[in-house]
Amino acid sequence: MALSAQDRIDINDLINLHGHLTDAGKLEDALELLTPDITYDVDDLGLGSLRGTEAIRDAALALGDANPVGHHVTNIVITQVDDHSARVRSKGIGIMADGTAGSVVYDDVLTRRPDGWKISYRKVTARRAALGGQEAGPREVAALDGRAAGPREVLERWRQAAISQSADGMSRLYAVDAVHEFPFTAPGLPSRLEGREEIVNWMAAGWKAGPLKYERYRTLAVHDTGDPKTIIVEQEALGTSASTGEFALPNIVVLTVRDGQIVRLRDYVNLPAAAAAMGRDV
């Protein structure tokens, strides 16, 4: 059965309404337009692939003032897949608080549910070259628009690299001379890692040997400091342990960036909680 005229109206309204609610800061209402298990792929923007509405909310809160102030959605094209799903392609113009703008393409999958149409998948692809030309990656974008990623953007990229256990992603985030410190430590654990290579190699070894798999982060608070390049983050890492099941690890991060990369990260790990999640003694 073909999509009805009302289906097409409802789908158009949903795509448009999502931008209105997000810009108004009504995140809970905006998330109601998505399926709870949505995949929200913003890897092209350097933010990884978010899974679930809570991860999307946490990412938006972490970005804070780095979010666009205006999402303008146009050129909506709807293609039916079957009676219960449709593909939608649209274009978005994002306006930042400083007046700069960018263009993206949204590739969505919508699912018909008892309470109406919902977005179950979205991929956001930035448009950076004319006439379908070769596009630049996240680093090149910073050079093109003259704006390096701020600490909130870098925080979210760091989280996504941790969730996906991507050594390449982490390597892109840390400056060559970066320092990663652990003010709370224990015998056999480092208190300070110096240089990108040492930091990323230590992380990769931990992913390979450890039983913990991070699935998302919950932002409790993000505090600005006297230095615009430094933020203090209260958060929880949520995931599953091969030893003990689901876990929530609270920690505090003090993050400093330079030219869109991490130069110093002070990682206040809750050692008793981490040991409990792994089924070990402190």
C-alpha positions as CSV (number, residue, x, y, z in Angstrom):
1,M,0.0,0.0,0.0
2,A,1.4,3.4,-1.0
3,L,2.0,6.1,1.5
4,S,-1.1,8.2,1.9
5,A,-1.2,12.0,1.6
6,Q,-1.6,12.1,5.4
7,D,1.5,10.0,5.9
8,R,3.5,12.4,3.8
9,I,2.2,15.4,5.7
10,D,3.0,13.7,9.0
11,I,6.5,12.8,7.9
12,N,7.2,16.4,6.7
13,D,5.8,17.8,10.0
14,L,8.0,15.4,12.0
15,I,11.2,16.4,10.2
16,N,10.5,20.1,10.5
17,L,9.3,19.8,14.1
18,H,12.5,18.2,15.2
19,G,14.5,21.3,14.3
20,H,12.0,23.6,16.0
21,L,12.1,21.7,19.3
22,T,15.9,21.3,19.3
23,D,16.4,25.0,18.7
24,A,14.0,25.9,21.5
25,G,15.9,23.7,23.9
26,K,12.9,21.3,24.3
27,L,15.2,18.2,24.1
28,E,12.8,15.8,25.8
29,D,10.0,16.8,23.3
30,A,12.4,16.5,20.4
31,L,13.5,13.0,21.6
32,E,9.9,11.9,21.5
33,L,10.1,12.1,17.7
34,L,12.8,9.4,17.7
35,T,12.7,5.7,18.5
36,P,14.3,4.9,21.9
37,D,17.0,2.7,20.1
38,I,17.8,5.2,17.3
39,T,21.2,5.3,15.7
40,Y,22.2,8.9,15.2
41,D,25.3,8.9,13.0
42,V,27.3,12.2,13.3
43,D,30.7,10.7,12.6
44,D,31.2,13.0,9.7
45,L,31.1,15.9,12.1
46,G,33.6,14.2,14.4
47,L,31.1,13.1,17.0
48,G,30.8,9.4,16.3
49,S,27.6,7.3,16.1
50,L,25.2,7.9,19.0
51,R,22.9,5.1,20.0
52,G,19.7,5.7,21.9
53,T,17.9,8.9,22.9
54,E,19.8,9.4,26.2
55,A,23.1,9.4,24.3
56,I,21.8,12.1,22.0
57,R,20.5,14.2,24.9
58,D,23.9,13.9,26.7
59,A,25.8,14.9,23.5
60,A,23.6,18.0,23.0
61,L,24.1,19.1,26.6
62,A,27.8,18.5,26.4
63,L,28.1,20.7,23.3
64,G,26.2,23.4,25.1
65,D,26.8,26.8,23.3
66,A,28.5,25.0,20.5
67,N,25.1,23.8,19.3
68,P,23.6,25.6,16.3
69,V,21.0,28.3,17.3
70,G,19.0,27.5,14.2
71,H,18.3,24.2,12.3
72,H,16.7,25.1,8.9
73,V,15.5,21.9,7.1
74,T,14.6,22.0,3.4
75,N,14.3,19.8,0.3
76,I,12.5,16.9,1.9
77,V,12.2,13.9,-0.3
78,I,10.2,10.8,0.9
79,T,10.7,7.3,-0.5
80,Q,8.5,4.5,0.8
81,V,10.3,1.3,1.8
82,D,7.3,-0.8,2.9
83,D,4.0,-0.3,4.7
84,H,5.8,0.5,8.0
85,S,9.0,2.4,7.0
86,A,10.2,5.1,4.7
87,R,13.5,6.8,3.7
88,V,13.7,10.5,3.9
89,R,16.5,12.7,2.5
90,S,16.6,16.4,3.4
91,K,19.1,19.3,3.6
92,G,19.8,21.3,6.7
93,I,21.3,24.7,7.2
94,G,22.8,25.2,10.7
95,I,23.3,28.8,12.0
96,M,25.7,29.3,14.8
97,A,25.5,31.9,17.5
98,D,28.3,33.9,15.8
99,G,26.5,34.0,12.5
100,T,28.5,31.4,10.7
101,A,26.6,28.7,8.8
102,G,27.0,25.3,7.4
103,S,25.1,22.8,5.2
104,V,24.4,19.2,5.8
105,V,22.4,16.3,4.3
106,Y,20.1,14.2,6.6
107,D,19.5,10.6,5.5
108,D,16.8,9.2,7.7
109,V,14.8,6.0,8.1
110,L,11.4,6.5,9.6
111,T,9.3,3.8,11.2
112,R,5.6,3.7,11.6
113,R,4.7,2.9,15.3
114,P,1.4,2.8,17.1
115,D,1.9,6.4,18.2
116,G,2.9,7.6,14.7
117,W,6.0,8.0,12.6
118,K,9.4,8.1,14.4
119,I,12.9,8.6,13.2
120,S,14.8,5.3,13.8
121,Y,18.0,6.2,12.0
122,R,19.7,9.4,11.0
123,K,23.0,10.0,9.2
124,V,24.3,13.6,9.1
125,T,26.8,14.4,6.3
126,A,28.3,17.8,6.0
127,R,28.5,19.5,2.6
128,R,31.9,21.2,2.1
129,A,32.6,21.1,-1.6
130,A,30.6,22.4,-4.6
131,L,29.1,20.2,-7.3
132,G,29.7,17.0,-5.5
133,G,33.4,17.5,-5.2
134,Q,35.8,15.8,-2.8
135,E,34.8,16.7,0.8
136,A,37.1,17.6,3.7
137,G,37.2,15.7,6.9
138,P,36.6,17.2,10.4
139,R,40.2,18.5,10.7
140,E,40.1,20.2,7.3
141,V,36.7,21.7,8.2
142,A,38.3,23.6,11.1
143,A,40.9,25.0,8.7
144,L,38.2,26.0,6.2
145,D,35.9,27.8,8.6
146,G,38.6,29.2,10.8
147,R,37.2,27.6,13.9
148,A,38.9,24.8,15.8
149,A,36.7,22.6,17.9
150,G,36.1,23.8,21.5
151,P,36.4,21.7,24.6
152,R,32.8,20.7,24.6
153,E,33.0,19.4,21.1
154,V,36.3,17.6,21.8
155,L,34.7,16.1,24.9
156,E,32.0,14.5,22.9
157,R,34.4,13.2,20.3
158,W,36.6,11.8,23.1
159,R,33.6,10.0,24.5
160,Q,32.6,8.5,21.2
161,A,36.2,7.3,20.5
162,A,36.1,5.6,24.0
163,I,32.7,4.0,23.2
164,S,33.9,2.7,19.8
165,Q,37.3,1.8,21.2
166,S,38.9,3.6,18.3
167,A,42.6,4.1,18.6
168,D,42.6,6.1,15.4
169,G,39.9,8.4,16.8
170,M,41.8,8.9,20.0
171,S,45.0,9.6,18.1
172,R,43.3,12.4,16.1
173,L,42.0,14.0,19.4
174,Y,45.3,14.2,21.4
175,A,48.0,16.7,20.6
176,V,51.5,15.2,20.0
177,D,52.6,16.6,23.3
178,A,49.5,15.9,25.3
179,V,49.5,14.8,28.9
180,H,46.8,12.5,30.4
181,E,46.9,12.4,34.2
182,F,45.2,10.2,36.8
183,P,45.2,12.1,40.2
184,F,43.7,9.0,41.8
185,T,45.8,5.9,41.1
186,A,46.9,2.6,42.6
187,P,49.9,0.3,42.4
188,G,50.3,-1.0,38.8
189,L,48.4,1.9,37.3
190,P,49.9,5.0,35.8
191,S,49.5,8.5,37.3
192,R,50.7,10.3,34.2
193,L,51.0,9.5,30.5
194,E,53.0,11.8,28.3
195,G,52.6,12.2,24.5
196,R,50.0,11.0,22.1
197,E,51.6,7.7,21.4
198,E,52.0,6.6,25.0
199,I,48.4,7.7,25.8
200,V,46.7,5.9,22.9
201,N,48.8,2.7,23.3
202,W,47.8,2.5,27.0
203,M,44.2,3.0,26.1
204,A,44.3,0.4,23.3
205,A,45.9,-2.2,25.6
206,G,43.3,-1.6,28.2
207,W,40.4,-2.1,25.7
208,K,42.0,-5.4,24.6
209,A,42.6,-6.7,28.1
210,G,39.7,-5.2,30.1
211,P,36.2,-6.6,30.6
212,L,34.5,-3.2,30.4
213,K,32.6,-2.0,27.3
214,Y,31.4,1.6,27.5
215,E,28.0,2.2,25.8
216,R,27.3,5.9,26.5
217,Y,28.0,8.7,28.9
218,R,25.7,10.6,31.2
219,T,26.5,14.3,31.7
220,L,25.9,15.4,35.3
221,A,27.3,18.9,34.9
222,V,29.8,20.8,32.7
223,H,31.5,23.8,34.4
224,D,33.3,26.6,32.5
225,T,36.5,28.0,34.0
226,G,38.4,31.2,33.7
227,D,40.2,29.7,30.7
228,P,37.8,29.3,27.7
229,K,39.9,26.3,26.6
230,T,39.3,24.4,29.8
231,I,36.1,22.8,31.2
232,I,35.4,20.6,34.2
233,V,33.0,17.7,33.6
234,E,31.0,15.6,36.1
235,Q,29.9,12.5,34.3
236,E,29.1,8.8,34.4
237,A,30.3,6.2,32.0
238,L,27.6,3.6,31.4
239,G,28.2,0.1,29.9
240,T,28.5,-3.6,30.4
241,S,31.1,-5.6,32.2
242,A,31.9,-9.2,31.1
243,S,32.4,-10.0,34.8
244,T,29.6,-8.2,36.6
245,G,27.0,-7.0,34.0
246,E,25.8,-3.4,33.7
247,F,27.8,-0.6,35.4
248,A,27.9,3.1,36.0
249,L,31.3,4.7,36.6
250,P,31.2,8.2,38.0
251,N,34.2,10.4,37.4
252,I,35.4,14.0,36.9
253,V,37.4,15.2,33.9
254,V,39.3,18.5,33.6
255,L,39.8,19.0,29.9
256,T,42.1,21.5,28.2
257,V,42.2,21.8,24.4
258,R,44.4,23.7,21.9
259,D,43.6,24.1,18.2
260,G,40.8,21.5,18.6
261,Q,43.0,18.8,20.3
262,I,43.5,17.7,23.8
263,V,46.7,19.1,25.4
264,R,45.9,18.1,29.0
265,L,43.3,15.8,30.6
266,R,43.1,15.2,34.3
267,D,41.0,12.0,34.7
268,Y,39.6,11.6,38.3
269,V,38.7,7.9,38.1
270,N,36.6,6.4,40.8
271,L,38.8,3.4,41.6
272,P,36.5,1.5,43.9
273,A,33.6,1.8,41.4
274,A,35.9,0.7,38.5
275,A,37.2,-2.3,40.5
276,A,33.7,-3.3,41.5
277,A,32.6,-3.2,37.9
278,M,35.5,-5.5,36.9
279,G,34.8,-7.9,39.8
280,R,38.2,-7.1,41.4
281,D,39.5,-5.7,44.7
282,V,40.9,-2.1,44.6
